[in-house]
Amino acid sequence: MISCLNNRVRRSVRLGLSIFILTFTLSPLASASGSESFETWIEDFYPVAAKDGVSRETWDQAFKNITEPDPVVLKKAAYQPEFTAKIWDYLDARVNSLSTEKGQKMGRYYRQTLDSVAARFAVKPSVLLAIWSMESNYGDILKKTDRLHYVPRALATLGYADPRRGKFARTQLVAALKILQAGDVSKDQFMGSWAGAMGHTQFIPTSYLAYGVDMDGNGRRDIWNSVPDALATAANLLHKNRWRTGKTWGYEVTVPPGSFGLEGETKLLREWQKLGISRSGGRAFTWPEDKAVLKLFAGKDGPAFLVMKNFYVLKRYNNSDSYALAVGMLADKIDGVGGVKHRWPRPPGALLVDEKIELQRLMLQKGYYAGAIDGNLGKGSRAAIRHYQGDIGVEVTGQPTATLLRQLRR
């Protein structure tokens, strides 16, 4: 759910907050709206939380020894980059051999838990594993403590400092304090993203209160430390948003040239079939009376899909077509099926996902790269590429190309 939050956050205008950060750096006691200090803002906001049932004891516990906003939260809030990656790059970083193999491994390790969650909420294990992968890389981001923030302080910082994000943050802050008051998490473990997404499955506080589940039966809904609780909470969200048990999220399809203009339309699968749209691989549609929407995520030159009700339920977790597609595709691969048969329209010389992983491994072996091997060629990977290109005396572009990979292999 952290990526859902980021989608919301990216819509905010950053200039005002950037100006505030400069002011804050020069004068720590200046707020976004005037001269009110952070400590004063916290004290003045307590009556709002009290009206929603937050006790004074909980409030004092939450903010004991906290006197300043979190400056890292302010930087992250101000400088969130716009998402511009192509769909194939987005999928490469999330649906690949590494995420698939790890998902299958975690599926075997947590088989009993996954079976119990599936029996209770009627959501199949591979979908939950795919969400877990997307949200926290199967919990790995929780181990990177330098990237985590104390949730009440982070949300109070946004509520105090960010006029665009403030209303959202104040609502989440009250919800976070209800979580602390209920004893579901201790203060020292109440950590999350800069914008308040929490635990293995990255729930914001209001969503946690709506969908949190104590699956392991210890009296606490602990999505930070209990994998059963985290997976059941994700399953409960899907279940309550009318996940269709036993149904797929969608199909890759072959579209006749004359039908590309139907993108975005909704028809029964049998109606699509009459128009000449067929399932890739030649198999029949399993539920011909179900409705589906035609999606062309990369235009008419890329793969085409007919997406169904469960695709839109996944978007309740994160309101992004790319996210829902990635979860669906990864779940299929974890189950040992799926995979896109039509190629994405990558530019000439662009790398495929396994080649991106190979490039990172070769850069690591040669001492240029020290990050994760994940197929996500982000800032760290591109800096390593530039360093390597400079050392071998070729044009420094930072671009991962087939030519670069051949050079590394030599």
N, C-alpha and C positions, 0 to 999 in steps of 0.2 A: 504493500500500500504506500510505501515511500515514494514510488514513482508517480502514483496518482496525486499525491500531495505536491510533488514537484511540478506536475502539469498545471495544478491550480496556481502554484506560486509563480510560474513563468509568465502568467498573464498580468502580473503586477508591474507597474511602472517603477523602474529602479532609480531614476534620477533623484527623486525626493529622499529616498533612504540613503543614497550615496552622499548627498549633501549633509544629511543628519550625521552620518558616520564621521565626516570631516569635523563637524561641529562637536560631536561627542569626543573625538580625539583631542580637540583643543580644550574642551571644557566638560569633564566627566559628569558634572551635575546638571547639564542642560538636557531637557527632554525634547522629544520631537515637537511637542505642542507649546513649549515655553521653557520656563526655568525650573520646573518641578524635578526634584532628584528622583533617582530610581527607588531609593528607600521610601520616599514620601509617596510615590506612585503605588508601591506595594501596599503600604498602610491604607491609602485611600481606596484601594480596590477591594479590600477585605469585605466591606459590607455587601458588595455585589455577590461575592462567593458565599457569604453567610446566608443570603436570601435563598441560595440553592442548596443549603444544608451542610456547608463546609464549616467545621467547628474551628474555634479560635486556636485550640490546641494543635489541630492539624496544620493550620496556616502558619503558626509559629514554628512548628517542627519543620515544615517544608522550606521556610526562608531563614532559618537560623544561620547566622554568620554570612548571609548573602547580602552584599551592599552595593554591588555594581552589576550592570548588564554583562552578558557574555559577549565579548568583542568578536569572537570567532563566529558566533551565530550571526552577528551583524554583517560580517564580511561575506559569509555564505549567502545570506539573504539578498545582499546588494548585487552580488556578482554571479548569480545563477545564469549560466549560458543558455541561450535559446537552443532547443533541440533541432538540429539540422541534419542529422545522420540519415542517410538513405535507408530504406526499409531493409535491404539485404545486410547492411552493416549492423543495424540494430539486431537483426536476427542472428547474425554470425556471432555476436558477443554473448548471446543468451541461449541459442539452440545449436549446440555443437556436440562433438564426441565427448568432450570433457563433462559438460553438464548432464549429458545423457547417461554416461557411465557412472557418474557420481549419484545421479538419481536412482539408477537401478541398484547400486550398492546400498544406498540409504533405504530403499524399498525393502531389500532383504533384511537389513538390520532392524528396521522398525515394522516388520510385517505384522506382528500381532497388534500393535497400536493402530496401524493403518486399517487393518481389517475391522477393528472395533469401531473406529471413527466412521468407516464406510457403512457399516451396519446401522449405525445410529443416525447418520445424516444423509445417506444414500448418495454420496459423492465418491467416485472411484479414486483409489490411491494415487494413480499417476497424475491426476489433475492437482491434487494437494502437493505432491512432490514438485511438480512444475512451478506452482505458486511459491513454494518454499525456496526453490532455486532462484526464481526471479527476484524475490523480496530480500533475501539475505544470503544468497549462495549457500544454502543449507546451514545457516547459522554462522558462517565464517565472519560476517561483518561484525558480529557481536564480540568477536575476539579482538577487534581492532579498537582498543579502548581510547586511543588518541583521536579517533574520529567520532566518538560518542559524546553526548552532552547530557547534563542533568536536566531532565525534562521540565520541571517547574521553572527553573531559571531560564531555560531557552524560550519557553512560551511567554514568560513574563517579559523577557527582553523584547520579543516581537510585539507584545501587547503595549509595551511602553514606548518603543522606538519607531515602529513601522505603521504609518497612518493607513497604508493600503492593506496590510495583512493583520492589522490590529484586532479587528472584530473577530476574525477567525481564531487568532491566537488567544484572545481572552476567553472565548467559549471553550477552547481546548484546555486552557489552564484550569478552569473550574472543574472540568471533567477529570483532568489529571489528579487534582487534589482529592476528588471523590475516590479515585483508585487508591491513593495513598491512605486515605482515611479507612477504607475497607480492609486494609491489611493485605491486599493482593501482592504488594511488592514493598520491600523496605526502601528507605530513603537512599541508602548507598547503592542500591541496584536499580534505581529508577532512572535508567539511561535510555537515550534514543537518538534520533537524528536531530539536526539543527532545528527542524520544524516540528518535532514531537512524535515522529513515527517510531513505534516501539516493538521490540521483540523479534522472534524468529520470522514472524509473518507480517511485521511492520504495520501495526494498526495505530491510527491516531486515537487519542483518548476517547472521543465520543463514539467511534466505531467499536472500540474495545468494550465500552459500557453496554453497547447495544448487542454485541455478538459474543462476548467473552464466555468461555466454557471451562469449567473445572473438570477436565477429562480424567485426570489421574486420581481424583477423589480425595485430595489432601486439604480441601477447604479453601483453596486459593486458585484464582484464574491466573496462572503464572506463565505468560507467553514469553518471558525472558529466559527462564531456566527449564521449563517443562515442554518438551517436544509434543507430548500428547495434548497438552492444553493449547499450544500454538496451532497445531494441525486441526484440532477440533474447532477452534475459533474460526479459522479460515473456512472450514466445511460448513459451519453454522451460517456464516455470511452467505455463502452460495445457496444453501438450503432455504434460508428465509427469503431469498430473492428468486425462488421458484426454479431452482436447478432441475432440469429434466433428467431424471435417473435413467441410465441406460442409453441415452441419446448422445450423439456426437456434437461437437461445436461447429463442424462444417466439413466441406469437401473441396479438394482441388478439382477444377473442372477444365474442360476444353471448350472454348467459345468460338463459334463461327465468326468470320470477319464482320458480318452484318449485324451482329448482336452486341458489340461493345458499347453501343449507345444505351443499352439497358442497365448499365451500372447504377446501383443504388435502388433499383426496383425490387419489389417483393412479390414473389409468386410461389405457388406450390411447386415442389420438386418435379412432379409429373408435368407441370406446365412448362417448366424450364426445359425438360427433356424434349417436349414437343417442338420447342424452338431450336433444337439441335445442340443444346448444351449437355454434354455428357461428362460423367465422372472419369477423371484421369485413370488410365489403366483398364478402362472398359467395363468395370464392374457396375452393377445396377445400384441405384439409390436404395438404401435400406428402408426409408420411411417416405414413400412417394407423396403421401398426403400432407407432409409437414411443409411449413412455409420456410423460405430461404431468401436471402438477399444476395445479389451479385456484387462482388467486391473485386476491384482491380487495384491492388495496393501500389503497383508500380506502373500503372497504365496498361495499354493494350499490348505492349511488348514484354510484359512480365507474366508470371503465373496468375491465373484467375481462380476465384473461390466463390462457392455458395456457402454463406454462413447462416447459422440457425440460432434458435433461442438461446442455447447455452453460450454462444459467443457473446451475446449481449448481457448475460448474467455475469460472465467474466469481466465485462466492462463496469459492473457495479463495484468490483474490487479496484479497478483503475480505469477511468474513462478514456481509454486510448485503444484505437483499433490495433496499433502495433503490439501493445501489451497483450490483448486478448488473442491475437494471432500467435504470438510467441508462446504463450501458455498452452494453447491448443496443440501447436506443433510439437513442443517439447514433451507434453503428456503422451502424444502418439509415439514419439521416438522412445520414451521410457518403456512404453508397452511393446516396443519392438516392431511397430508398424509406422506408416506415414513416410514423410520425406517428400520434398517438392520435386516433381518430375520435369516441369518446365523451368528453364534457367531464368534467374533474375537478370535484368538488363544492365549488368555491370559494364563499366567503361573498359575499353581495350587495355589489357595489361593488368587489370585489377586482380587481386588474389581471391581465391576461394577460402572458405573458413578454415579448412585443415591446413592450408598453406599459411594463413595468418598465424596459426598456432605454431607451425614449424618455424616461421620467421622469428617469433618470440623466443623459442627454444635455442635457435642458433645465435641470436643476439645475446642471450644469457650465457651460453657456452663461451662466447668470445669476450665476455666481460663488459658488454655495452649496456646491458639491461638487467635490472634487479627486481622488476615487478612480478605480478602474477602471470602465469601462463594460462590465458583464458580466451584468446582470440579477439579480445577487445583492444584494438590498436588506438589507444587514447594518447593523452599528453605524454606519459612516460615512455611509451613505445616510440612515438614520433621524435622525442628528444634523443632517444638512443639511435634511431635511424640517422638523424642529422649528424650525430657524433661519428658514427661509422662512416657515413658518406664523406665527411671531412677528412677522416684518416686515410681513406683509400683514394682520395683525390678526384672524386666525381662531383657533379653538381649537387649541392646541398639543398634538398627539397623537403625532406622529412616524410616523403610519400612512400607507402608500402607497395611496391610494384613487383611484377614477375622478374624484371631485370635485376632488381635488388636481391630477390630471393636467390636467383642463380649466382650472383656474386657471393652471397653468404655461403652457399653450398660449396663453392670452390675454396 
